Amino acid sequence: MMTSLSPSSFTVTGSNFSSNGTVYIQVLNSSGSVVATSSTTADSSGNISVTVPSTQVLSIGTSNTTGTYTGSVVAVDEMTGKSSNAVSITLNVTIQTPQITLSTTSFSYVS
């Protein structure tokens, strides 16, 4: 079975964070629970731009049920504890059923 995730990453940009401070990028499921976290450092002006692997988004869904799952991404300033606005994300999961083919479907037996 082939597994793929597209796109392979996404970019989070933001501003007004603490200068040169740590910023946590959190992926939340539809219940608001944090399911994945990564971090980056804001520049001297308090801006961030970080590429996050899309595999972190997989945590908002399930690995064995076809469906559409929603969640969100927020950035949290470690120094102030303030959270950014939440940006909604959607994960579309398709579970592929294994398929087979036969070179022939007709057999003969002579005794």
Phi and psi in radians as a Rosetta constraint file:
Dihedral C 1 N 2 CA 2 C 2 CIRCULARHARMONIC -1.558 0.35
Dihedral N 2 CA 2 C 2 N 3 CIRCULARHARMONIC 2.375 0.35
Dihedral C 2 N 3 CA 3 C 3 CIRCULARHARMONIC -2.049 0.35
Dihedral N 3 CA 3 C 3 N 4 CIRCULARHARMONIC 2.285 0.35
Dihedral C 3 N 4 CA 4 C 4 CIRCULARHARMONIC -2.517 0.35
Dihedral N 4 CA 4 C 4 N 5 CIRCULARHARMONIC 2.698 0.35
Dihedral C 4 N 5 CA 5 C 5 CIRCULARHARMONIC -2.394 0.35
Dihedral N 5 CA 5 C 5 N 6 CIRCULARHARMONIC 2.185 0.35
Dihedral C 5 N 6 CA 6 C 6 CIRCULARHARMONIC -2.350 0.35
Dihedral N 6 CA 6 C 6 N 7 CIRCULARHARMONIC 2.341 0.35
Dihedral C 6 N 7 CA 7 C 7 CIRCULARHARMONIC -1.256 0.35
Dihedral N 7 CA 7 C 7 N 8 CIRCULARHARMONIC 2.937 0.35
Dihedral C 7 N 8 CA 8 C 8 CIRCULARHARMONIC -1.404 0.35
Dihedral N 8 CA 8 C 8 N 9 CIRCULARHARMONIC -0.243 0.35
Dihedral C 8 N 9 CA 9 C 9 CIRCULARHARMONIC -2.747 0.35
Dihedral N 9 CA 9 C 9 N 10 CIRCULARHARMONIC 2.915 0.35
Dihedral C 9 N 10 CA 10 C 10 CIRCULARHARMONIC -2.436 0.35
Dihedral N 10 CA 10 C 10 N 11 CIRCULARHARMONIC 2.738 0.35
Dihedral C 10 N 11 CA 11 C 11 CIRCULARHARMONIC -1.915 0.35
Dihedral N 11 CA 11 C 11 N 12 CIRCULARHARMONIC 2.309 0.35
Dihedral C 11 N 12 CA 12 C 12 CIRCULARHARMONIC -1.885 0.35
Dihedral N 12 CA 12 C 12 N 13 CIRCULARHARMONIC 2.156 0.35
Dihedral C 12 N 13 CA 13 C 13 CIRCULARHARMONIC -2.110 0.35
Dihedral N 13 CA 13 C 13 N 14 CIRCULARHARMONIC 2.641 0.35
Dihedral C 13 N 14 CA 14 C 14 CIRCULARHARMONIC -2.914 0.35
Dihedral N 14 CA 14 C 14 N 15 CIRCULARHARMONIC 2.997 0.35
Dihedral C 14 N 15 CA 15 C 15 CIRCULARHARMONIC -2.518 0.35
Dihedral N 15 CA 15 C 15 N 16 CIRCULARHARMONIC 2.980 0.35
Dihedral C 15 N 16 CA 16 C 16 CIRCULARHARMONIC 1.255 0.35
Dihedral N 16 CA 16 C 16 N 17 CIRCULARHARMONIC 0.465 0.35
Dihedral C 16 N 17 CA 17 C 17 CIRCULARHARMONIC -1.594 0.35
Dihedral N 17 CA 17 C 17 N 18 CIRCULARHARMONIC 2.953 0.35
Dihedral C 17 N 18 CA 18 C 18 CIRCULARHARMONIC -1.096 0.35
Dihedral N 18 CA 18 C 18 N 19 CIRCULARHARMONIC 2.330 0.35
Dihedral C 18 N 19 CA 19 C 19 CIRCULARHARMONIC -0.967 0.35
Dihedral N 19 CA 19 C 19 N 20 CIRCULARHARMONIC 2.204 0.35
Dihedral C 19 N 20 CA 20 C 20 CIRCULARHARMONIC 1.017 0.35
Dihedral N 20 CA 20 C 20 N 21 CIRCULARHARMONIC 0.353 0.35
Dihedral C 20 N 21 CA 21 C 21 CIRCULARHARMONIC -1.667 0.35
Dihedral N 21 CA 21 C 21 N 22 CIRCULARHARMONIC 2.867 0.35
Dihedral C 21 N 22 CA 22 C 22 CIRCULARHARMONIC -1.363 0.35
Dihedral N 22 CA 22 C 22 N 23 CIRCULARHARMONIC 2.375 0.35
Dihedral C 22 N 23 CA 23 C 23 CIRCULARHARMONIC -2.203 0.35
Dihedral N 23 CA 23 C 23 N 24 CIRCULARHARMONIC 2.240 0.35
Dihedral C 23 N 24 CA 24 C 24 CIRCULARHARMONIC -1.682 0.35
Dihedral N 24 CA 24 C 24 N 25 CIRCULARHARMONIC 2.270 0.35
Dihedral C 24 N 25 CA 25 C 25 CIRCULARHARMONIC -1.716 0.35
Dihedral N 25 CA 25 C 25 N 26 CIRCULARHARMONIC 2.081 0.35
Dihedral C 25 N 26 CA 26 C 26 CIRCULARHARMONIC -2.036 0.35
Dihedral N 26 CA 26 C 26 N 27 CIRCULARHARMONIC 2.362 0.35
Dihedral C 26 N 27 CA 27 C 27 CIRCULARHARMONIC -1.773 0.35
Dihedral N 27 CA 27 C 27 N 28 CIRCULARHARMONIC 2.192 0.35
Dihedral C 27 N 28 CA 28 C 28 CIRCULARHARMONIC -1.987 0.35
Dihedral N 28 CA 28 C 28 N 29 CIRCULARHARMONIC 2.505 0.35
Dihedral C 28 N 29 CA 29 C 29 CIRCULARHARMONIC -1.422 0.35
Dihedral N 29 CA 29 C 29 N 30 CIRCULARHARMONIC -3.099 0.35
Dihedral C 29 N 30 CA 30 C 30 CIRCULARHARMONIC -1.139 0.35
Dihedral N 30 CA 30 C 30 N 31 CIRCULARHARMONIC -0.328 0.35
Dihedral C 30 N 31 CA 31 C 31 CIRCULARHARMONIC -1.502 0.35
Dihedral N 31 CA 31 C 31 N 32 CIRCULARHARMONIC -0.110 0.35
Dihedral C 31 N 32 CA 32 C 32 CIRCULARHARMONIC 1.572 0.35
Dihedral N 32 CA 32 C 32 N 33 CIRCULARHARMONIC 0.109 0.35
Dihedral C 32 N 33 CA 33 C 33 CIRCULARHARMONIC -1.449 0.35
Dihedral N 33 CA 33 C 33 N 34 CIRCULARHARMONIC 2.428 0.35
Dihedral C 33 N 34 CA 34 C 34 CIRCULARHARMONIC -1.258 0.35
Dihedral N 34 CA 34 C 34 N 35 CIRCULARHARMONIC 2.175 0.35
Dihedral C 34 N 35 CA 35 C 35 CIRCULARHARMONIC -1.987 0.35
Dihedral N 35 CA 35 C 35 N 36 CIRCULARHARMONIC -0.230 0.35
Dihedral C 35 N 36 CA 36 C 36 CIRCULARHARMONIC -2.771 0.35
Dihedral N 36 CA 36 C 36 N 37 CIRCULARHARMONIC 2.536 0.35
Dihedral C 36 N 37 CA 37 C 37 CIRCULARHARMONIC -2.448 0.35
Dihedral N 37 CA 37 C 37 N 38 CIRCULARHARMONIC 2.439 0.35
Dihedral C 37 N 38 CA 38 C 38 CIRCULARHARMONIC -2.375 0.35
Dihedral N 38 CA 38 C 38 N 39 CIRCULARHARMONIC 3.000 0.35
Dihedral C 38 N 39 CA 39 C 39 CIRCULARHARMONIC -2.413 0.35
Dihedral N 39 CA 39 C 39 N 40 CIRCULARHARMONIC 2.820 0.35
Dihedral C 39 N 40 CA 40 C 40 CIRCULARHARMONIC -2.614 0.35
Dihedral N 40 CA 40 C 40 N 41 CIRCULARHARMONIC 3.013 0.35
Dihedral C 40 N 41 CA 41 C 41 CIRCULARHARMONIC -2.009 0.35
Dihedral N 41 CA 41 C 41 N 42 CIRCULARHARMONIC 2.245 0.35
Dihedral C 41 N 42 CA 42 C 42 CIRCULARHARMONIC -1.188 0.35
Dihedral N 42 CA 42 C 42 N 43 CIRCULARHARMONIC 2.635 0.35
Dihedral C 42 N 43 CA 43 C 43 CIRCULARHARMONIC -1.365 0.35
Dihedral N 43 CA 43 C 43 N 44 CIRCULARHARMONIC -3.106 0.35
Dihedral C 43 N 44 CA 44 C 44 CIRCULARHARMONIC -1.118 0.35
Dihedral N 44 CA 44 C 44 N 45 CIRCULARHARMONIC -0.310 0.35
Dihedral C 44 N 45 CA 45 C 45 CIRCULARHARMONIC -1.679 0.35
Dihedral N 45 CA 45 C 45 N 46 CIRCULARHARMONIC 0.003 0.35
Dihedral C 45 N 46 CA 46 C 46 CIRCULARHARMONIC 1.486 0.35
Dihedral N 46 CA 46 C 46 N 47 CIRCULARHARMONIC 0.334 0.35
Dihedral C 46 N 47 CA 47 C 47 CIRCULARHARMONIC -1.731 0.35
Dihedral N 47 CA 47 C 47 N 48 CIRCULARHARMONIC 2.619 0.35
Dihedral C 47 N 48 CA 48 C 48 CIRCULARHARMONIC -2.242 0.35
Dihedral N 48 CA 48 C 48 N 49 CIRCULARHARMONIC 2.650 0.35
Dihedral C 48 N 49 CA 49 C 49 CIRCULARHARMONIC -2.697 0.35
Dihedral N 49 CA 49 C 49 N 50 CIRCULARHARMONIC 1.954 0.35
Dihedral C 49 N 50 CA 50 C 50 CIRCULARHARMONIC -2.397 0.35
Dihedral N 50 CA 50 C 50 N 51 CIRCULARHARMONIC 2.411 0.35
Dihedral C 50 N 51 CA 51 C 51 CIRCULARHARMONIC -1.626 0.35
Dihedral N 51 CA 51 C 51 N 52 CIRCULARHARMONIC 2.219 0.35
Dihedral C 51 N 52 CA 52 C 52 CIRCULARHARMONIC -1.993 0.35
Dihedral N 52 CA 52 C 52 N 53 CIRCULARHARMONIC 2.309 0.35
Dihedral C 52 N 53 CA 53 C 53 CIRCULARHARMONIC -1.141 0.35
Dihedral N 53 CA 53 C 53 N 54 CIRCULARHARMONIC 2.379 0.35
Dihedral C 53 N 54 CA 54 C 54 CIRCULARHARMONIC -1.121 0.35
Dihedral N 54 CA 54 C 54 N 55 CIRCULARHARMONIC -0.277 0.35
Dihedral C 54 N 55 CA 55 C 55 CIRCULARHARMONIC -1.028 0.35
Dihedral N 55 CA 55 C 55 N 56 CIRCULARHARMONIC -0.423 0.35
Dihedral C 55 N 56 CA 56 C 56 CIRCULARHARMONIC -1.159 0.35
Dihedral N 56 CA 56 C 56 N 57 CIRCULARHARMONIC -0.461 0.35
Dihedral C 56 N 57 CA 57 C 57 CIRCULARHARMONIC -1.288 0.35
Dihedral N 57 CA 57 C 57 N 58 CIRCULARHARMONIC -0.437 0.35
Dihedral C 57 N 58 CA 58 C 58 CIRCULARHARMONIC -0.991 0.35
Dihedral N 58 CA 58 C 58 N 59 CIRCULARHARMONIC -0.453 0.35
Dihedral C 58 N 59 CA 59 C 59 CIRCULARHARMONIC -1.171 0.35
Dihedral N 59 CA 59 C 59 N 60 CIRCULARHARMONIC -0.276 0.35
Dihedral C 59 N 60 CA 60 C 60 CIRCULARHARMONIC -1.427 0.35
Dihedral N 60 CA 60 C 60 N 61 CIRCULARHARMONIC -0.242 0.35
Dihedral C 60 N 61 CA 61 C 61 CIRCULARHARMONIC -1.936 0.35
Dihedral N 61 CA 61 C 61 N 62 CIRCULARHARMONIC -2.775 0.35
Dihedral C 61 N 62 CA 62 C 62 CIRCULARHARMONIC -2.180 0.35
Dihedral N 62 CA 62 C 62 N 63 CIRCULARHARMONIC 2.670 0.35
Dihedral C 62 N 63 CA 63 C 63 CIRCULARHARMONIC -1.552 0.35
Dihedral N 63 CA 63 C 63 N 64 CIRCULARHARMONIC -0.071 0.35
Dihedral C 63 N 64 CA 64 C 64 CIRCULARHARMONIC -2.308 0.35
Dihedral N 64 CA 64 C 64 N 65 CIRCULARHARMONIC 0.251 0.35
Dihedral C 64 N 65 CA 65 C 65 CIRCULARHARMONIC -2.345 0.35
Dihedral N 65 CA 65 C 65 N 66 CIRCULARHARMONIC 2.185 0.35
Dihedral C 65 N 66 CA 66 C 66 CIRCULARHARMONIC -1.142 0.35
Dihedral N 66 CA 66 C 66 N 67 CIRCULARHARMONIC 2.414 0.35
Dihedral C 66 N 67 CA 67 C 67 CIRCULARHARMONIC 2.892 0.35
Dihedral N 67 CA 67 C 67 N 68 CIRCULARHARMONIC -3.127 0.35
Dihedral C 67 N 68 CA 68 C 68 CIRCULARHARMONIC -1.968 0.35
Dihedral N 68 CA 68 C 68 N 69 CIRCULARHARMONIC 2.234 0.35
Dihedral C 68 N 69 CA 69 C 69 CIRCULARHARMONIC -2.101 0.35
Dihedral N 69 CA 69 C 69 N 70 CIRCULARHARMONIC 2.513 0.35
Dihedral C 69 N 70 CA 70 C 70 CIRCULARHARMONIC -2.084 0.35
Dihedral N 70 CA 70 C 70 N 71 CIRCULARHARMONIC 2.731 0.35
Dihedral C 70 N 71 CA 71 C 71 CIRCULARHARMONIC -2.853 0.35
Dihedral N 71 CA 71 C 71 N 72 CIRCULARHARMONIC -2.793 0.35
Dihedral C 71 N 72 CA 72 C 72 CIRCULARHARMONIC -2.703 0.35
Dihedral N 72 CA 72 C 72 N 73 CIRCULARHARMONIC 2.888 0.35
Dihedral C 72 N 73 CA 73 C 73 CIRCULARHARMONIC -2.172 0.35
Dihedral N 73 CA 73 C 73 N 74 CIRCULARHARMONIC 2.321 0.35
Dihedral C 73 N 74 CA 74 C 74 CIRCULARHARMONIC -2.305 0.35
Dihedral N 74 CA 74 C 74 N 75 CIRCULARHARMONIC 2.775 0.35
Dihedral C 74 N 75 CA 75 C 75 CIRCULARHARMONIC -2.067 0.35
Dihedral N 75 CA 75 C 75 N 76 CIRCULARHARMONIC 2.352 0.35
Dihedral C 75 N 76 CA 76 C 76 CIRCULARHARMONIC -2.088 0.35
Dihedral N 76 CA 76 C 76 N 77 CIRCULARHARMONIC 2.195 0.35
Dihedral C 76 N 77 CA 77 C 77 CIRCULARHARMONIC -1.373 0.35
Dihedral N 77 CA 77 C 77 N 78 CIRCULARHARMONIC 2.016 0.35
Dihedral C 77 N 78 CA 78 C 78 CIRCULARHARMONIC -1.059 0.35
Dihedral N 78 CA 78 C 78 N 79 CIRCULARHARMONIC -0.703 0.35
Dihedral C 78 N 79 CA 79 C 79 CIRCULARHARMONIC -1.186 0.35
Dihedral N 79 CA 79 C 79 N 80 CIRCULARHARMONIC -0.746 0.35
Dihedral C 79 N 80 CA 80 C 80 CIRCULARHARMONIC -1.711 0.35
Dihedral N 80 CA 80 C 80 N 81 CIRCULARHARMONIC -0.350 0.35
Dihedral C 80 N 81 CA 81 C 81 CIRCULARHARMONIC 1.371 0.35
Dihedral N 81 CA 81 C 81 N 82 CIRCULARHARMONIC 0.035 0.35
Dihedral C 81 N 82 CA 82 C 82 CIRCULARHARMONIC -1.381 0.35
Dihedral N 82 CA 82 C 82 N 83 CIRCULARHARMONIC 2.452 0.35
Dihedral C 82 N 83 CA 83 C 83 CIRCULARHARMONIC -1.760 0.35
Dihedral N 83 CA 83 C 83 N 84 CIRCULARHARMONIC 2.587 0.35
Dihedral C 83 N 84 CA 84 C 84 CIRCULARHARMONIC -1.326 0.35
Dihedral N 84 CA 84 C 84 N 85 CIRCULARHARMONIC 3.124 0.35
Dihedral C 84 N 85 CA 85 C 85 CIRCULARHARMONIC -1.102 0.35
Dihedral N 85 CA 85 C 85 N 86 CIRCULARHARMONIC 2.712 0.35
Dihedral C 85 N 86 CA 86 C 86 CIRCULARHARMONIC -1.624 0.35
Dihedral N 86 CA 86 C 86 N 87 CIRCULARHARMONIC 2.357 0.35
Dihedral C 86 N 87 CA 87 C 87 CIRCULARHARMONIC -1.907 0.35
Dihedral N 87 CA 87 C 87 N 88 CIRCULARHARMONIC 2.172 0.35
Dihedral C 87 N 88 CA 88 C 88 CIRCULARHARMONIC -1.228 0.35
Dihedral N 88 CA 88 C 88 N 89 CIRCULARHARMONIC 2.498 0.35
Dihedral C 88 N 89 CA 89 C 89 CIRCULARHARMONIC -2.305 0.35
Dihedral N 89 CA 89 C 89 N 90 CIRCULARHARMONIC 2.707 0.35
Dihedral C 89 N 90 CA 90 C 90 CIRCULARHARMONIC -2.266 0.35
Dihedral N 90 CA 90 C 90 N 91 CIRCULARHARMONIC 2.391 0.35
Dihedral C 90 N 91 CA 91 C 91 CIRCULARHARMONIC -2.078 0.35
Dihedral N 91 CA 91 C 91 N 92 CIRCULARHARMONIC 2.081 0.35
Dihedral C 91 N 92 CA 92 C 92 CIRCULARHARMONIC -1.743 0.35
Dihedral N 92 CA 92 C 92 N 93 CIRCULARHARMONIC 2.070 0.35
Dihedral C 92 N 93 CA 93 C 93 CIRCULARHARMONIC -1.904 0.35
Dihedral N 93 CA 93 C 93 N 94 CIRCULARHARMONIC 2.248 0.35
Dihedral C 93 N 94 CA 94 C 94 CIRCULARHARMONIC -2.159 0.35
Dihedral N 94 CA 94 C 94 N 95 CIRCULARHARMONIC 2.086 0.35
Dihedral C 94 N 95 CA 95 C 95 CIRCULARHARMONIC -1.644 0.35
Dihedral N 95 CA 95 C 95 N 96 CIRCULARHARMONIC 2.084 0.35
Dihedral C 95 N 96 CA 96 C 96 CIRCULARHARMONIC -1.492 0.35
Dihedral N 96 CA 96 C 96 N 97 CIRCULARHARMONIC 2.330 0.35
Dihedral C 96 N 97 CA 97 C 97 CIRCULARHARMONIC -1.423 0.35
Dihedral N 97 CA 97 C 97 N 98 CIRCULARHARMONIC 2.311 0.35
Dihedral C 97 N 98 CA 98 C 98 CIRCULARHARMONIC -1.013 0.35
Dihedral N 98 CA 98 C 98 N 99 CIRCULARHARMONIC 2.463 0.35
Dihedral C 98 N 99 CA 99 C 99 CIRCULARHARMONIC -2.167 0.35
Dihedral N 99 CA 99 C 99 N 100 CIRCULARHARMONIC 2.537 0.35
Dihedral C 99 N 100 CA 100 C 100 CIRCULARHARMONIC -2.262 0.35
Dihedral N 100 CA 100 C 100 N 101 CIRCULARHARMONIC 2.811 0.35
Dihedral C 100 N 101 CA 101 C 101 CIRCULARHARMONIC -2.359 0.35
Dihedral N 101 CA 101 C 101 N 102 CIRCULARHARMONIC 2.710 0.35
Dihedral C 101 N 102 CA 102 C 102 CIRCULARHARMONIC -2.068 0.35
Dihedral N 102 CA 102 C 102 N 103 CIRCULARHARMONIC 2.541 0.35
Dihedral C 102 N 103 CA 103 C 103 CIRCULARHARMONIC -1.277 0.35
Dihedral N 103 CA 103 C 103 N 104 CIRCULARHARMONIC -0.413 0.35
Dihedral C 103 N 104 CA 104 C 104 CIRCULARHARMONIC -2.641 0.35
Dihedral N 104 CA 104 C 104 N 105 CIRCULARHARMONIC 2.671 0.35
Dihedral C 104 N 105 CA 105 C 105 CIRCULARHARMONIC -2.154 0.35
Dihedral N 105 CA 105 C 105 N 106 CIRCULARHARMONIC 0.133 0.35
Dihedral C 105 N 106 CA 106 C 106 CIRCULARHARMONIC -2.141 0.35
Dihedral N 106 CA 106 C 106 N 107 CIRCULARHARMONIC 2.240 0.35
Dihedral C 106 N 107 CA 107 C 107 CIRCULARHARMONIC -2.220 0.35
Dihedral N 107 CA 107 C 107 N 108 CIRCULARHARMONIC 2.602 0.35
Dihedral C 107 N 108 CA 108 C 108 CIRCULARHARMONIC -2.213 0.35
Dihedral N 108 CA 108 C 108 N 109 CIRCULARHARMONIC 2.446 0.35
Dihedral C 108 N 109 CA 109 C 109 CIRCULARHARMONIC -2.261 0.35
Dihedral N 109 CA 109 C 109 N 110 CIRCULARHARMONIC 2.192 0.35
Dihedral C 109 N 110 CA 110 C 110 CIRCULARHARMONIC -2.144 0.35
Dihedral N 110 CA 110 C 110 N 111 CIRCULARHARMONIC 2.243 0.35
